[in-house]
Amino acid sequence: MTHRSWVGITQQAIGAMDLDTAVEAVRSGPRGPRIAAVFDFGGTVVHGFNPPPLIYRAVRRSSTENALNASLLGSIRGARSEGEYEQFLQTAMYSWAGVRESQLEELGEQLFRRTVYGHLYPEAWRLVREHEAAGHTLVLVSSVTRYQVEPVARELGIPHVLCTAMAVQDGVLTGHVDGKPLWRNGKADAVRRFAIANDLDLSHSWAYADSAPDLPLLATVGHPVAVNPDPRVVLEAAERAWPVLRFRPRAAPRATDYARTFAGLTGLLTGALIGVAAKAHTKQRRQMADSMMTYAADTTLLGSRVKVRVSGAEHTRAPRPAVFIFNHQSQFDIVVLAEVLGTGFTGVAKREVTKNPIFGPLMRFVEVTFIDRSNTVAAKAALQPVVETLRGGLSVVIAPEGTRSLTPRLGPFKKGAFHIAIQAGVPVIPVVIRNAGEIAWRNSAIVRKGVVDVAVLDPIEVGGWNPAAMDAEVEQVRQLFTDTLLHWPEPD
């Protein structure tokens, strides 16, 4: 097939749809746990990870941890042909034989936190959340093993995983497959067995997959969706009128991203200096701190070419003082918050931030309170002065999750921010941030071009809460964040 004919098919003959249309189809479709939402793993939920050059030869020459890592990571994309899958199985059986299962579980979790999390498609995350909101039974299916798949399933909140099982004896892998590999019809058969065991209605269920070996899986359900389809799936989708979704791959940083990051960092430092100098004549630290944050945020966004869109901006100005709580995904959140909230606030951050050569000194200058999360007693003691800060008229920004999340998923909310608000007699104002984790990944300082959306929600009065029993109220606030991320308001 020529490139021109391929483009013609992809643009004209298939039912391409955007993510919003796919979301609306889920919302308007049947609801309840008898409806399944089946997501293929490699290429549909997780992008990339082509096997490195000579990976299989390297694995055969070595039994080190690096070889285990390579075999786990290189197969995450999923095989595209019978030969590729045979190669994966042979490599796994050869290199994993005699390895303790607990070691592979640990390595799989480490790889997810170091690398794989950055290759999750946010579009897939959003679809998972929509199916969850519809009460559907969520399933993640793969031809690879649970050591690669389960860390992703946990992060996405998908409770059911179907994958190729490896035989284990006394906690050690034997080097054999346990049962039938989930390849081609094997994957579809596993879904059918799961549906029978759980009384699911596949005729009204959904499946998302990308490659030719997944065609039997797509044909199993009433609502098949081809995601980033390969040529064979494109042809099949055109013939069967299946909808097609395109997810944007999360590419490695390019030269322009490094240049943008340098420009943003230069803007941050320059803006901070200008801001302090502009108010130095007042000799008032608070005025200098406010000026520093305002100038630094503006010049950082200008240099990095990142835009911020705000909904509910009126809540950033009143009532004040307040405890602003936000979902934390990126180091860039600090810049976004400074841009949105303007002046008259400080923050609470973990003590580790003081080691950051850029943000550490800047945050100390604006009188951020640093807490030691490893010492609960010391952390609570450190928060007491924050109450006096609020009573003095200065607002406070806190991330109730306590740390940056790897994906758009919200972690559990800690109660410290709410206790502070109750003691100070001020409201809590939720600040929901979307896309900051796409601008700068959790463990990366590289800034990518894009738009960060911010929704500032209505103030929440917490004066009537019982500090000794407020689990339900805190969970309701967390649910506000979840609902806002699913149903994003229009910007001002």
GISUL-V875064 format. One record per pair of residues at least 12 apart in sequence whose C-alpha atoms are under 10 Angstrom apart, sorted by the first residue. I is the first residue (numbers start at 1). J is the second residue. Records with the same first field share a line. If there is no record, write none. Layout:
BEGIN
I = J, J
END
This chain:
BEGIN
1 = 231
6 = 231, 234, 235
9 = 231, 234, 235, 238
10 = 229, 231, 234, 235, 237, 238, 244
12 = 238
13 = 234, 235, 237, 238, 239, 241
14 = 226, 234, 235, 236, 237, 238, 239, 240, 241, 242, 243, 244
15 = 225, 226, 234, 237, 238, 240, 241, 242, 243, 244, 245
16 = 225, 226, 227, 237, 238, 241, 242, 243, 244, 245, 246
17 = 225, 243, 244, 245, 246
18 = 243, 244, 245, 246, 247
19 = 123, 124, 126, 127, 244, 245, 246, 247
20 = 123, 126, 127
21 = 245
22 = 127, 130, 225, 243, 244, 245
23 = 123, 126, 127, 128, 129, 130, 131, 486
24 = 130
25 = 130, 223
26 = 127, 130, 131, 133, 134, 136, 206, 223
27 = 130, 131, 133, 134
28 = 134
29 = 134, 204, 205, 223
30 = 134, 135, 136, 204, 205
31 = 131, 132, 133, 134, 135, 136, 137, 204, 205
32 = 131, 132, 133, 134, 135, 136, 137, 200
33 = 131, 132, 134, 135, 136, 137, 138, 198, 199, 200, 201
34 = 135, 136, 137, 195, 198, 199, 200, 201, 202, 204, 205
35 = 131, 134, 135, 136, 137, 138, 195, 199, 200, 201, 202, 203, 204, 205, 206
36 = 131, 135, 136, 137, 138, 139, 191, 195, 198, 200, 201, 202, 203, 204, 205, 206, 207, 221
37 = 127, 128, 131, 132, 135, 136, 137, 138, 139, 140, 158, 202, 204, 205, 206, 207, 208, 221, 223, 224
38 = 128, 131, 136, 137, 138, 139, 140, 141, 158, 160, 161, 162, 191, 202, 205, 206, 207, 208, 209, 217, 218, 221, 224
39 = 124, 127, 128, 138, 139, 140, 141, 142, 158, 161, 206, 207, 208, 209, 210, 217, 225, 227
40 = 78, 139, 140, 141, 142, 143, 162, 187, 207, 208, 209, 210, 211, 214, 217, 218, 227
41 = 76, 77, 78, 120, 140, 141, 142, 143, 144, 148, 149, 152, 153, 161, 163, 208, 209, 210
42 = 75, 76, 77, 78, 79, 120, 141, 142, 143, 144, 148, 149, 209, 210, 211
43 = 76, 77, 78, 79, 119, 120, 121, 209, 210, 211, 227, 228, 229, 230, 247, 249
44 = 77, 78, 120, 121, 123, 124, 208, 209, 210, 211, 226, 227, 228, 229, 245, 246, 247
45 = 77, 119, 120, 121, 122, 123, 124, 125, 128, 140, 152, 153, 156, 208, 209, 210, 227, 247
46 = 76, 77, 78, 116, 117, 118, 119, 120, 121, 122, 124, 149, 152, 249, 250
47 = 76, 77, 78, 116, 118, 119, 120, 121, 228, 247, 248, 249, 250, 251
48 = 73, 74, 75, 76, 77, 78, 116, 119, 120, 249, 250, 251
49 = 73, 74, 75, 76, 77, 78, 115, 116, 119
50 = 73, 74, 75, 76, 77, 78, 79
51 = 70, 71, 72, 73, 74, 75, 76, 77, 78, 79, 88
52 = 70, 71, 73, 74, 75
53 = 74
55 = 67, 70, 71, 74, 91
56 = 70, 71, 74, 87, 88, 90, 91, 92, 95
57 = 91
58 = 70, 71
59 = 71, 91, 92, 94, 95, 96
60 = 91, 94, 95
61 = 95
62 = 95
63 = 94, 95, 96, 97, 99
64 = 95
65 = 103, 104, 107
66 = 107
67 = 95, 96
68 = 91, 92, 95, 96, 99, 103, 104, 107, 108
69 = 104, 107, 108, 110, 111
70 = 111
71 = 88, 91, 92, 95, 96
72 = 88, 91, 92, 96, 104, 107, 108, 111, 144, 145, 147, 148
73 = 107, 108, 111, 112, 115, 116, 148
74 = 88
75 = 87, 88, 89, 91, 92, 143, 144, 145, 148
76 = 116, 142, 143, 144, 145, 148, 149
77 = 142, 144
78 = 142, 143, 144, 211, 213
79 = 143, 144, 183, 211, 212, 213
80 = 210, 211, 212, 213, 214, 230
81 = 184, 211, 212, 213
82 = 183, 184, 213
85 = 143, 144, 181, 183
88 = 143, 144
89 = 143, 144, 164, 166, 175, 176, 177, 181
90 = 175, 176
91 = 175
92 = 144, 145, 166, 175, 176, 177
93 = 166, 167, 173, 174, 175, 176, 177
94 = 174, 175, 176
95 = 173, 175
96 = 166, 172, 173, 174, 175, 176
97 = 166, 167, 168, 172, 173, 174, 175, 176
98 = 168, 169, 171, 172, 173, 174, 175
99 = 168, 171, 172, 173, 174, 175
100 = 168, 169, 170, 171, 172, 173, 174
101 = 147, 166, 167, 168, 169, 170, 171, 172, 173, 174
102 = 147, 171, 172, 173
103 = 147, 171, 172
104 = 146, 147, 148, 173
105 = 146, 147, 148, 150, 151
106 = 147, 151
107 = 147, 148
108 = 146, 147, 148, 149, 150, 151, 152
109 = 147, 148, 149, 150, 151, 152
110 = 151
111 = 148, 151
112 = 148, 149, 150, 151, 152, 155, 406
113 = 151, 152, 406, 442, 443
114 = 406, 442, 443
115 = 443
116 = 148, 151, 152, 406
117 = 151, 152, 155, 406, 407, 441, 442
118 = 250, 251, 252, 406, 407, 437, 438, 441, 442, 443, 444
119 = 249, 250, 251, 252, 407
120 = 152, 156, 249, 250, 406, 407
121 = 247, 248, 249, 250, 407
122 = 247, 248, 249, 250, 407, 408, 435, 437, 438
123 = 245, 246, 247, 248
124 = 156, 208, 227, 247
125 = 155, 156, 157, 407, 408, 409
126 = 156, 408, 409, 485, 486
127 = 208, 486
128 = 156, 157, 158
129 = 156, 157, 158, 409, 482, 483, 485, 486
130 = 486, 487
131 = 206
132 = 157, 158
133 = 483, 486
136 = 200, 205, 206
137 = 158, 159, 160, 195, 198, 200, 205
138 = 153, 156, 157, 158, 159, 160, 161, 206
139 = 153, 157, 158, 159, 160, 161, 162, 191, 194, 207
140 = 152, 153, 156, 158, 159, 160, 161, 162, 163, 191, 207, 208
141 = 153, 160, 161, 162, 163, 164, 182, 187, 188, 190, 191, 207, 209, 217
142 = 161, 162, 163, 164, 181, 182, 183, 187, 214
143 = 162, 163, 164, 165, 181, 182, 183, 184, 186, 187, 213, 214
144 = 162, 163, 164, 165, 166, 181, 182, 183
145 = 161, 162, 163, 164, 165, 166, 177, 181, 182
146 = 161, 162, 163, 164, 165, 166
147 = 163, 165, 166
148 = 163
149 = 161, 162, 163
150 = 162, 163
155 = 405, 406, 407, 408, 409, 410, 411
156 = 407, 408, 409
157 = 409
160 = 194
162 = 182, 187, 190, 191, 194
163 = 180, 181, 182, 183, 186, 187, 190
164 = 177, 178, 179, 180, 181, 182, 183, 186, 187, 190
165 = 177, 178, 179, 180, 181, 182
166 = 178, 179, 180, 181
167 = 179
183 = 213, 214, 216, 217
184 = 211, 212, 213, 214, 215, 216, 217
185 = 213, 214, 215, 216, 217
186 = 213, 214, 216, 217
187 = 213, 214, 215, 216, 217
188 = 214, 215, 216, 217, 218, 219, 220, 221
189 = 216, 217, 220
190 = 217
191 = 217, 220, 221
192 = 217, 220, 221
201 = 221, 222
202 = 220, 221, 222, 223
203 = 219, 220, 221, 222, 223
204 = 221, 222, 223, 224
205 = 220, 221, 222, 223, 224
206 = 218, 220, 221, 222, 223, 224, 225
207 = 219, 220, 221, 222, 223, 224, 225, 226, 227
208 = 221, 223, 224, 225, 226, 227, 228, 244, 245
209 = 224, 225, 226, 227, 228, 229, 233, 244, 245
210 = 225, 226, 227, 228, 229, 230, 231, 232, 233, 234, 244, 245, 246
211 = 226, 227, 228, 229, 230, 231, 232, 233, 234
212 = 229, 230, 231, 232, 233, 234, 236
213 = 232, 233
214 = 226, 233
215 = 232, 233, 236, 237
218 = 233, 237, 242
219 = 240, 242
223 = 242, 243
224 = 237, 240, 241, 242, 243, 244
225 = 237, 241, 242, 243, 244, 245
226 = 242, 243, 244, 245, 246
227 = 243, 244, 245, 246, 247
228 = 244, 245, 246, 247, 248, 249
229 = 244, 245, 246
250 = 438
253 = 446, 447, 448
254 = 446, 448
256 = 447, 448, 449
257 = 304, 446, 447, 448, 449
258 = 304, 445, 446, 447, 448
259 = 303, 304, 446, 447, 448
260 = 300, 301, 302, 303, 304, 305, 306, 446, 447, 448, 449
261 = 300, 303, 304, 305, 440, 445, 446, 447, 448, 449
262 = 300, 303, 304, 446, 447
263 = 299, 300, 301, 302, 303, 304, 305, 447
264 = 296, 297, 298, 299, 300, 301, 302, 303, 304, 305, 306, 446, 447
265 = 296, 299, 300, 301, 303, 304, 358, 445, 447
266 = 296, 299, 300, 303, 304
267 = 295, 296, 297, 298, 299, 300, 301, 302, 303, 304
268 = 292, 293, 295, 296, 297, 298, 299, 300, 301, 302, 303, 304, 335, 358, 359
269 = 292, 295, 296, 297, 299, 300, 358, 359, 362
270 = 292, 295, 296, 299, 300
271 = 291, 292, 293, 294, 295, 296, 297, 298, 299, 300
272 = 288, 289, 290, 291, 292, 293, 294, 295, 296, 297, 298, 299, 300, 362
273 = 288, 291, 292, 295, 296
274 = 288, 291, 292, 295, 296
275 = 287, 288, 289, 290, 291, 292, 293, 294, 295, 296
276 = 288, 289, 290, 291, 292, 293, 295, 296
277 = 291, 292
278 = 291, 292, 295
279 = 291, 292
285 = 365, 366, 367
286 = 343, 344, 345, 346, 365, 366, 367, 394
287 = 343, 344, 366
288 = 365, 366
289 = 343, 344, 345, 346, 362, 363, 364, 365, 366, 367
290 = 338, 342, 343, 344, 345, 346, 366
291 = 342, 343, 344
292 = 338, 343, 362, 365, 366
293 = 334, 335, 337, 338, 339, 341, 342, 343, 345, 362, 363, 366
294 = 335, 338, 339, 340, 341, 342, 343
295 = 338, 339, 342
296 = 335, 338, 339, 362
297 = 334, 335, 336, 337, 338, 339, 340, 342
298 = 335, 336, 338, 339
299 = 335
300 = 332, 335, 336, 339
301 = 332, 335, 336, 339, 449
304 = 439, 447, 448, 449, 450
305 = 447, 448, 449, 450, 451
306 = 336, 436, 439, 447, 448, 449, 450, 451, 452
307 = 336, 449, 450, 451, 452, 453
308 = 336, 337, 339, 340, 433, 436, 450, 451, 452, 453, 454
309 = 336, 340, 434, 451, 452, 453, 454, 455, 490, 491, 492
310 = 340, 431, 432, 433, 452, 453, 454, 455, 456, 489, 490, 491, 492
311 = 431, 432, 453, 454, 455, 456, 457, 488, 489, 490, 491, 492
312 = 431, 454, 455, 456, 457, 458, 489, 490, 491, 492
313 = 340, 341, 454, 455, 456, 457, 491, 492
314 = 456, 457, 458, 492
315 = 341, 429, 430, 431, 455, 456, 457, 458, 459
316 = 340, 341, 342, 343, 429, 430, 431, 456, 457, 458, 459
317 = 340, 341, 342, 343, 344
318 = 429, 459
319 = 395, 426, 427, 428, 429, 458, 459
320 = 344, 345, 390, 393, 394, 395, 396, 426, 427, 429
321 = 344, 345, 389, 390, 391, 392, 393, 394, 395, 396, 421, 424, 425, 426, 427, 428
322 = 345, 390, 391, 393, 394, 395, 396, 397, 421, 424, 425, 426, 427, 428, 429, 459, 460
323 = 345, 346, 347, 387, 390, 394, 395, 396, 397, 398, 417, 418, 420, 421, 422, 424, 426, 427, 428, 429, 430, 459, 460
324 = 337, 341, 345, 346, 347, 395, 396, 397, 398, 399, 400, 417, 421, 427, 428, 429, 430, 431, 456, 457, 459
325 = 347, 396, 397, 398, 399, 400, 401, 417, 418, 428, 429, 430, 431, 432, 456, 477
326 = 397, 398, 399, 400, 401, 429, 430, 431, 432, 433, 454, 455, 456, 481
327 = 398, 399, 400, 401, 402, 403, 404, 405, 408, 409, 410, 411, 413, 430, 431, 432, 433, 434, 436, 478, 481
328 = 398, 399, 400, 401, 402, 403, 404, 405, 406, 407, 408, 410, 411, 432, 433, 434, 436, 437, 442
329 = 399, 401, 403, 404, 405, 406, 407, 408, 409, 410, 433, 434, 435, 436, 437, 438, 439, 440, 441, 442, 443
330 = 403, 404, 405, 406, 407, 435, 436, 437, 438, 439, 440, 441, 442, 443, 444, 445
331 = 353, 359, 404, 436, 437, 439, 440, 441, 442, 443, 444, 445, 447
332 = 436, 437, 439, 440, 441, 442, 445, 446, 447, 452
333 = 404, 433, 436, 437, 439, 440, 452
334 = 347, 359, 363, 397
336 = 433, 436, 452, 453, 454
337 = 397, 431, 433, 454
340 = 431, 454, 455, 456
341 = 395, 397, 431, 456
343 = 394, 395
344 = 393, 394, 395, 396
345 = 366, 367, 368, 389, 390, 393, 394, 395, 396, 397
346 = 363, 364, 365, 366, 367, 368, 369, 386, 389, 390, 394, 395, 396, 397, 398
347 = 363, 364, 366, 367, 368, 369, 370, 386, 394, 395, 396, 397, 398, 399
348 = 363, 367, 368, 369, 370, 371, 382, 383, 386, 396, 397, 398, 399, 402, 417
349 = 363, 368, 369, 370, 371, 372, 373, 397, 398, 399, 402, 403
350 = 368, 369, 370, 371, 372, 373, 374, 379, 399, 402, 403
351 = 369, 370, 371, 372, 373, 374, 379
352 = 370, 371, 372, 373
353 = 370, 371
354 = 370
367 = 389
368 = 386, 396, 397
369 = 382, 383, 385, 386, 396
370 = 382, 383
371 = 383
373 = 402, 403
379 = 416
380 = 416
383 = 416, 417, 419, 420
384 = 419, 420, 423, 424
385 = 420
386 = 417, 420, 421, 423, 424
387 = 419, 420, 421, 422, 423, 424, 425, 426
388 = 420, 423, 424
389 = 424
390 = 420, 421, 423, 424, 425, 426
391 = 421, 423, 424, 425, 426
392 = 424
393 = 426
395 = 426
396 = 417, 420, 421, 428
397 = 417, 428, 429, 430, 431
398 = 416, 417, 418, 430
399 = 413, 414, 416, 417, 430, 431
400 = 412, 413, 414, 415, 416, 417, 418, 474, 478
401 = 413, 414, 415, 478
402 = 414, 416
404 = 437, 441, 442, 443
405 = 437, 441, 442
406 = 437, 441, 442, 443
407 = 435, 437, 438, 441, 442
408 = 433, 434, 435, 436, 437, 438, 482, 485
409 = 482, 485
410 = 478, 479, 481, 482, 485
411 = 478
412 = 474, 475, 478
413 = 471, 474, 475, 477, 478
414 = 471, 474, 475
415 = 467, 470, 471, 474
418 = 462, 463, 465, 467, 470, 473, 474
419 = 462, 463, 465, 466, 467, 468, 470
421 = 461, 462, 463
422 = 461, 462, 463, 464, 465, 466, 467
423 = 462, 463, 467
424 = 463
425 = 461, 462, 463
426 = 459, 460, 461, 462, 463
427 = 458, 459, 460, 461, 462, 463
428 = 457, 458, 459, 460, 461, 462, 477
429 = 456, 457, 458, 459, 460, 461, 477
430 = 455, 456, 457, 458, 459, 460, 477, 478, 480, 481
431 = 454, 455, 456, 457, 458, 481
432 = 453, 454, 455, 456, 457, 480, 481, 482, 484, 485, 488
433 = 452, 453, 454, 455, 456, 481, 484, 485
434 = 451, 452, 453, 454, 455, 484, 485, 488
435 = 450, 451, 452, 453, 454
436 = 448, 450, 451, 452, 453, 454
437 = 452
438 = 450, 451, 452
439 = 451, 452
453 = 488, 489, 490, 491
454 = 488, 489, 491
455 = 481, 484, 485, 488, 489, 490, 491, 492
456 = 484, 489
457 = 480, 481, 484, 489
460 = 477
END
